[in-house]
Amino acid sequence: MQIEPGQVVDRNLALELVRVTEAAALAASRWVGKGDKNAADGAAVEAMRRAFDTVGIEGTVVIGEGEMDEAPMLFIGEKVGLYAKTGGGVQADIAVDPLEGTSLTAKAGPNAMAVVALASKGCFLHAPDIYMDKIAVGPGLPPGVVDLDLSPAENLRRLAEARGVGVSELTVCTLDRDRHKDIIRACREAGARMMLIPDGDVFGVVAVSQPETGVDIYMGWGGAPEGVLAAAALRCIGGQMQGRLIFEDDAQVARARDMGIADPQRKYVLEEMARGEVMFAATGVTSGPMLRGVRMIPGGAITHSIVMRSKTGTVRYVEGHHNFTMMPKA
């Protein structure tokens, strides 16, 4: 059963997606602070893949762990869900990052999380695994208030004017990378505060939609697949986002064309990266301003998740109490 763009996705799937991200977060949490990011990522991938087998969909991974020859599971094009082999279920596209923040997990840093987004078939941008230049703000602002083609100072001036505050009251989030030194300098010279994060730019973009994070705007380069995941979250909240793919060589351009990207210079808006009806779920692995990390308790664990639906704009925080003694053995 195929759902066309814009058709209703069963709202009960939202909780199923939370179960998927919970499984990945619980598996990754056993590697927090142990210095092995690959083991943490592998545990999250395997747990998420198993959890998808219980979800009543016929899903196709369009944003995942890489190409078929690069990843053993959750690779681009892989069929997942209860009806993956038999067919007959709701057909949907899936975007995943089983562990966003592998290094953060290895070092017990903040904001590592497991992330999943689901949309009607054909509604996610099939972004290659390259950089994307991004800018994002939260909901309730005039359309086009910020733009990738404007300078950081001008974007801050326009955002401050729309908010009715001074630039000095704005906080900009970006990855702490040498490539962002000009953005960081320009924002500070304009008077804004900077939140420099070591990894995890899905969090950085989604944070603009959550008042408790204190983030007003996200700027800078990050992964293009992560950009699509973040766009899915903002589609549910009503924020604004633009992205442009960054190509380092002709081979990347050719690969993008093979994936259906006709214009390498295109500036994508939010609705082009994630359109139709979208669901987004994330579970914290380590704690941050948006999600609490997995907390182990005698005989179990407590997880903290966020789940969103674009159809209603509803955002729910879910606290899960997991009793390991009652869970089926793997």
Secondary structure, DSSP 8 states (H G I E B T S, - for coil): -B--TTS---TTHHHHHHHHHHHHHHHHHTTTTSS-HHHHHHHHHHHHHHHHTTSSEEEEEEESSS-TTT-SSS-TT-EESTTTTT--SEEEEEEEEEEE-HHHHHHT-TT-EEEEEEEETT-B----SSEEEEEEE-SSS-TTSS-TTS-HHHHHHHHHHHHTS-GGG-EEEEE--GGGHHHHHHHHHHT-EEEEESS-HHHHHHGGG-GGG---EEEEEEEHHHHHHHHHHHHHHT-EEEEEEE-SSHHHHHHHHHTT---TT-EEEHHHHB-SSEEEEEEESS--SS----EEETTEEEEEEEEEETTT--EEEEEEEEEGGGS---
